[in-house]
């Protein structure tokens, strides 16, 4: 069999985190009751006129600057005509001829090193509604809450050569947009979804093959599996001497296969024409500069600064900067308590463990830097032992509770009274003659059980090392 090369380009739809829709004042709250966030504009009623949400335009400019794009000084909206139940106007307001951003790039890390992925354009558009199919009744219901929610469509060049490169690009894109704060990019909620355009060609050829498009993939795993599957499918077709058909396909992640939806539409099929109800958007240098000065410090710059300013390893920095919320918590808590390595340890170990166990995205961490810093100081001063510190941190993580108040009200401060500790050890020795004898007979591991009995009796408030020392002293 001949060697083939896979060619991938991505169209990524990103739902913006604005409070209102792109052309009306309806809210964009996720999970609201169906058809409760709608008005004549976003349901396409006759005579209703759209008005552009300025924040959407500023978010688009911010994304363009972050992705090294040229900002179009005069961009325009167009009507994309198609008929579907979730599209109430029977057209979508989008940008075809003069998108707001062009000619950008994003550099990603691949197995062979850094690679620049070109970004053809970024355009603004409105989302459609959502069809809900009820298999029990055979009915289809439509929820228009999502209709008019602002989207950025980010269209890459066909510069990726594998599913792994596509995922690396998506991960980097999500990171950059989250640092900007313009979208939560929750793929499971549909606020970031990718269309995979893929073709194959003989290795060494410069001519692009016939592409297919797989629509609305909502996880990195789906992108990886769908790309591998479609590449293999097209190669098999070519090896049989047949031609690949240009079409849109739907990926079934449960079955691990795709199936044809429809022949791939071209621009002329949508009968695009300029949107008559919206004026051209004029972006001057002053507006671009006003957006530029508000751009955040991105992960690359933050990584360099953390390594320079804090005495923590590169591994720590890599984890701390993986989410902007983590990085902010680290800096704020370190400024309060002056113990960056201790703060880093709590974020890297207990915080990340609880995030995994409870399914919490690090960007959604709700506890304050003040409470994290207070816990670090309590533990570092020996006022609570490590076991109690973890118990208290769970409350901080879940409730943003004040650790100082918890320790005081629940009597969790480490017992430092030597007399109380000695009394507890004496009682333990009296109540556990066999383990004591095992220890005296040379089974040194038995001391772990004895320490545990004292800690239980003292409700975890003792210093384990002090308990161990007291037991060893008493038993010689």
C-alpha positions in Angstrom: 0.0 0.0 0.0 1.2 3.5 -0.8 2.1 5.9 2.0 -0.4 8.7 2.6 -0.5 12.0 4.4 -3.4 13.2 6.4 -4.4 16.9 6.1 -6.6 18.5 8.7 -8.1 21.9 9.1 -10.5 22.9 12.0 -13.5 25.2 12.2 -14.0 25.9 15.9 -17.1 27.5 17.2 -16.6 29.3 20.6 -19.6 30.5 22.6 -18.8 33.9 24.2 -19.4 34.5 27.9 -21.4 37.7 27.4 -24.4 38.2 29.6 -26.6 39.0 26.6 -27.0 37.7 23.1 -25.3 39.1 20.0 -28.2 41.1 18.5 -30.7 41.5 21.4 -30.8 41.9 25.2 -31.9 38.4 26.1 -29.7 36.6 28.7 -27.4 33.7 27.8 -27.6 31.7 31.0 -26.8 28.0 30.4 -29.4 25.5 31.5 -32.4 27.8 31.8 -35.9 26.4 31.2 -36.6 26.0 27.4 -37.8 29.1 25.5 -37.5 31.4 28.6 -34.7 33.5 27.2 -36.1 34.7 23.9 -37.6 37.8 22.3 -38.9 38.9 18.8 -35.3 39.5 17.6 -33.8 36.1 18.4 -36.9 34.2 17.3 -37.0 36.0 13.9 -40.3 37.8 14.2 -41.2 40.1 11.3 -40.1 43.7 11.8 -37.6 42.9 14.6 -34.2 44.5 14.0 -30.8 43.4 15.3 -28.4 45.6 17.2 -24.8 44.5 17.6 -23.6 43.8 21.1 -20.4 45.9 21.5 -18.9 43.4 23.9 -19.0 40.7 21.2 -17.0 42.9 18.8 -14.4 43.6 21.6 -14.1 39.9 22.4 -13.5 39.2 18.7 -10.8 41.8 18.6 -9.2 40.5 21.8 -9.2 36.9 20.3 -7.7 38.2 17.1 -4.9 40.0 18.9 -4.2 36.9 21.1 -4.0 34.7 17.9 -1.7 37.1 16.0 -4.4 38.1 13.5 -4.8 41.2 11.4 -7.9 43.2 12.6 -10.2 44.1 9.7 -10.8 47.9 9.8 -14.2 47.7 8.1 -16.0 44.3 8.7 -19.5 43.4 7.6 -22.2 41.0 8.4 -23.9 38.7 5.9 -26.9 36.5 5.7 -26.4 32.8 5.4 -29.6 31.3 4.2 -30.7 27.8 5.2 -33.9 26.2 6.4 -34.0 24.1 9.6 -36.4 24.0 12.6 -33.8 25.5 15.0 -33.1 28.5 12.7 -36.2 30.7 13.3 -35.3 33.4 10.7 -34.4 30.8 8.0 -31.1 32.6 7.8 -28.1 33.0 10.1 -26.3 36.4 10.5 -22.6 35.6 10.0 -19.5 37.1 8.3 -18.3 35.7 4.9 -16.9 38.5 2.8 -15.3 40.8 5.5 -14.6 38.8 8.7 -13.3 40.8 11.7 -10.0 39.0 11.9 -7.7 37.4 9.3 -4.2 35.8 8.8 -3.3 34.8 12.3 -1.4 31.8 13.8 -1.0 29.8 16.9 2.2 27.9 17.8 1.7 24.5 19.4 4.0 21.8 20.8 4.1 18.6 18.8 6.1 15.4 19.0 8.6 16.9 16.5 8.8 20.3 18.3 7.0 23.7 18.0 4.7 24.0 14.9 2.9 27.1 13.7 -0.8 26.5 12.7 -2.2 29.2 10.5 -5.5 30.8 11.3 -7.4 31.8 8.1 -10.0 34.0 9.8 -12.2 34.7 12.8 -15.7 35.8 12.3 -18.7 36.7 14.5 -22.0 35.0 14.1 -25.2 34.0 16.0 -25.9 30.5 17.2 -29.0 28.6 16.2 -31.5 27.0 18.6 -31.5 23.4 19.6 -33.7 20.5 18.4 -34.5 17.9 21.1 -35.6 14.6 19.7 -37.9 12.5 22.0 -37.5 8.8 20.9 -40.4 7.7 23.0 -43.0 9.9 21.3 -41.2 10.3 18.0 -41.6 14.1 18.4 -39.0 16.8 17.9 -39.1 19.9 20.2 -37.2 23.1 19.6 -35.6 25.3 22.3 -34.7 28.8 21.1 -32.8 29.9 24.2 -29.5 29.3 22.4 -30.7 31.2 19.3 -28.8 34.4 19.0 -26.1 33.4 21.5 -22.8 35.0 20.3 -20.2 32.8 18.6 -16.8 33.2 17.2 -15.9 30.8 14.5 -12.1 30.3 14.3 -11.1 28.8 11.0 -7.6 27.3 10.8 -5.5 26.6 7.7 -5.1 22.9 6.7 -1.8 22.8 8.6 -2.4 19.8 10.9 -1.2 16.3 9.9 -2.7 14.1 12.6 -5.4 13.9 15.2 -2.7 14.5 17.8 -1.8 17.8 16.2 -5.4 18.8 16.0 -5.9 18.1 19.7 -2.7 20.1 20.5 -4.1 23.0 18.6 -7.5 22.8 20.3 -5.9 22.6 23.8 -3.7 25.6 23.1 -6.7 27.5 21.6 -8.8 26.7 24.7 -6.0 27.8 27.0 -5.6 31.1 25.2 -9.3 31.9 25.1 -9.8 31.0 28.8 -6.9 33.3 29.8 -8.7 36.0 27.8 -11.8 35.3 29.9 -14.1 35.6 26.8 -15.4 31.9 27.0 -15.4 29.1 29.4 -14.8 26.7 26.4 -16.7 23.9 28.1 -16.9 21.3 25.3 -19.3 19.2 27.3 -21.8 22.1 27.4 -21.3 23.0 23.7 -19.5 26.3 24.3 -16.6 25.0 22.3 -17.1 22.6 19.4 -15.0 21.6 16.4 -15.7 20.7 12.8 -12.9 18.5 11.5 -12.2 19.0 7.8 -10.0 16.1 6.6 -8.5 14.8 3.4 -5.6 12.4 2.6 -3.1 12.5 -0.2 -0.1 10.5 -1.4 3.0 11.3 0.8 5.0 14.0 -0.9 2.1 15.4 -2.9 1.3 19.1 -2.7 -2.2 18.7 -4.1 -5.0 18.6 -1.5 -7.3 15.6 -1.6 -11.1 15.7 -1.5 -12.1 16.7 2.0 -15.0 15.6 4.3 -16.3 17.5 7.3 -17.2 15.9 10.6 -19.6 18.3 12.5 -19.8 19.4 16.1 -17.3 17.2 17.9 -17.4 18.1 21.6 -14.4 16.4 23.1 -10.7 16.0 22.4 -11.1 12.3 22.5 -13.8 12.5 19.8 -11.5 14.6 17.6 -8.6 12.2 18.0 -10.7 9.1 17.2 -12.7 10.7 14.4 -9.6 11.9 12.6 -8.0 8.5 12.8 -11.1 6.7 11.6 -11.8 9.1 8.7 -8.2 9.0 7.6 -8.3 5.2 7.5 -11.7 5.3 5.7 -10.5 7.6 3.0 -7.2 5.7 2.5 -9.2 2.5 2.1 -11.4 4.1 -0.6 -8.4 5.4 -2.5 -6.7 2.0 -2.4 -9.8 0.5 -4.0 -9.4 2.9 -6.8 -12.5 4.9 -6.0 -13.0 8.6 -5.3 -13.7 10.2 -2.0 -17.0 12.1 -1.9 -17.0 15.7 -0.5 -19.7 15.5 2.2 -20.6 16.3 5.8 -20.4 13.3 8.1 -21.6 12.7 11.7 -19.3 11.1 14.1 -20.8 8.5 16.5 -18.4 8.3 19.4 -20.1 5.3 21.1 -19.9 3.2 18.0 -16.5 4.6 16.9 -17.7 5.3 13.3 -19.0 8.1 11.1 -21.9 8.1 8.6 -22.9 10.5 5.8 -25.2 13.4 6.6 -25.4 15.3 3.4 -23.3 16.4 0.5 -20.9 19.2 1.5 -22.4 22.7 0.9 -20.3 25.5 -0.7 -20.9 29.2 -0.2 -23.1 29.5 -3.2 -25.5 26.9 -1.7 -26.2 29.3 1.2 -26.9 32.2 -1.1 -24.9 34.7 1.1 -25.7 38.4 0.7 -24.9 41.4 2.8 -27.0 41.8 5.9 -29.2 44.8 5.2 -30.2 45.5 8.8 -26.6 46.0 10.2 -24.2 48.8 9.3 -20.6 47.9 8.6 -18.4 47.7 11.7 -15.6 50.2 11.7 -12.6 49.5 13.9 -10.0 52.2 14.3 -6.6 52.1 15.8 -7.8 53.7 19.1 -10.3 50.9 19.7 -7.7 48.2 18.9 -5.2 49.8 21.3 -7.9 50.0 24.0 -8.5 46.3 23.7 -4.8 45.5 23.5 -3.9 47.2 26.8 -6.5 45.0 28.5 -5.0 41.8 27.2 -3.9 39.5 30.1 -0.5 38.0 30.7 -0.7 34.7 28.8 0.7 31.4 29.9 4.1 31.7 28.1 4.9 35.1 29.7 3.5 34.0 33.1 5.7 30.9 33.0 8.8 32.9 32.4 8.0 35.4 35.2 7.1 32.6 37.7 10.4 30.9 37.1 12.2 34.3 37.5 10.4 35.6 40.6 9.5 32.5 42.6 11.9 29.8 43.8 9.7 26.9 42.6 10.6 24.2 40.1 9.6 24.3 36.4 7.3 21.3 37.0 5.3 23.3 39.6 5.1 26.3 37.2 3.8 24.1 34.4 0.9 22.9 36.6 0.2 26.3 38.1 0.0 28.1 34.8 -2.2 25.4 33.1 -5.3 27.3 34.3 -5.5 31.0 34.9 -7.5 30.6 38.1 -4.7 28.3 39.5 -2.1 30.9 38.6 -4.1 33.7 40.2 -4.7 31.8 43.4 -1.0 31.0 43.6 0.1 34.6 43.2 -2.5 36.1 45.5 -2.0 33.5 48.3 1.8 33.8 48.0 1.6 37.5 48.4 -0.4 37.2 51.6 1.6 34.5 53.4 5.0 34.9 51.7 5.4 31.1 51.3 5.2 30.4 47.5 6.5 26.8 47.7 4.0 25.9 50.4 1.2 27.4 48.4 2.3 25.6 45.3 2.3 22.3 47.2 -1.3 22.7 48.3 -2.4 23.7 44.8 -0.5 20.9 43.1 -1.4 18.1 45.4 -4.6 18.4 47.4 -6.3 20.9 45.1 -5.6 18.9 41.9 -6.6 15.6 43.7 -9.9 17.0 44.8 -10.5 18.5 41.3 -10.1 15.0 39.8 -12.2 13.3 42.5 -15.1 15.8 42.3 -14.9 16.6 38.6 -14.2 20.3 39.2 -12.5 22.3 36.4 -9.5 24.2 37.9 -10.9 27.3 36.3 -14.0 26.9 38.5 -12.2 26.8 41.9 -14.4 28.9 44.2 -12.2 29.2 47.3 -10.4 32.5 48.0 -6.6 33.1 48.1 -7.0 34.5 51.6 -8.4 31.2 53.0 -5.7 29.2 51.2 -3.0 31.4 52.6 -4.5 31.1 56.1 -4.4 27.3 55.9 -0.8 27.4 54.7 0.2 29.5 57.7 -1.7 27.3 60.2 0.0 24.1 58.8 3.4 25.7 58.5 3.4 27.0 62.0 2.5 23.6 63.4 -0.8 24.8 64.8 -2.6 21.9 63.0 -1.0 18.7 61.9 -1.1 17.4 58.3 -4.1 15.2 58.8 -6.2 18.0 60.3 -4.9 20.4 57.6 -6.3 18.1 54.9 -9.6 17.8 56.6 -9.9 21.6 57.0 -8.8 22.1 53.4 -11.7 19.9 52.2 -14.0 22.5 53.8 -12.1 25.3 52.2 -12.3 23.6 48.8 -16.0 22.9 49.0 -17.4 25.9 51.0 -14.6 28.5 50.9 -14.8 28.2 54.7 -12.4 30.2 56.9 -9.8 27.7 58.2 -8.9 29.9 61.2 -12.6 29.8 62.3 -12.9 26.1 61.7 -9.9 25.3 63.8 -11.0 27.5 66.6 -14.6 26.5 66.8 -14.0 22.8 66.4 -11.0 22.6 68.7 -8.6 21.2 66.0 -5.5 23.0 67.1 -2.5 20.7 67.7 -2.1 19.6 71.3 1.2 20.8 72.5 0.6 20.2 76.2 3.2 17.5 77.2 1.1 16.3 80.2 -2.0 15.7 78.1 0.0 13.8 75.5 1.8 11.7 78.2 -1.6 10.8 79.7 -3.0 9.7 76.3 0.1 7.5 75.7 -0.1 6.0 79.1 -3.7 5.1 78.6 -3.0 3.6 75.2 -0.2 1.4 76.6 -2.5 0.1 79.3 -5.3 -0.7 76.8 -3.2 -2.4 74.1 -0.9 -4.9 75.9 -0.3 -7.2 72.9 0.8 -4.5 70.3 3.0 -3.0 73.1 4.6 -6.4 73.7 5.1 -6.9 70.0 6.9 -3.6 69.8 9.1 -4.6 72.8 9.8 -7.9 71.2 11.4 -6.1 68.2 8.4 -5.7 65.9 9.1 -2.0 65.3 6.3 -1.6 62.8 3.8 -2.0 65.6 4.5 1.5 66.6 2.4 2.7 63.7 -0.6 1.0 65.3 0.2 2.5 68.7 0.5 6.0 67.2 -2.8 5.6 65.5 -4.5 4.7 68.7 -3.2 7.8 70.4 -4.2 10.0 67.5 -7.7 8.5 67.5 -8.0 9.1 71.3 -6.9 12.7 70.8 -9.2 13.2 67.8 -6.3 13.8 65.5 -5.2 16.9 67.3 -1.7 15.7 68.3 1.5 15.9 66.3 2.2 12.4 65.1 5.9 12.8 65.5 5.5 14.0 69.0 3.3 11.0 69.7 5.9 8.6 68.2 8.6 10.1 70.3 6.6 9.9 73.5 5.7 6.2 72.9 9.4 5.4 72.1 10.5 7.2 75.2 7.9 5.4 77.4 8.7 2.0 76.0 12.4 2.5 76.1 
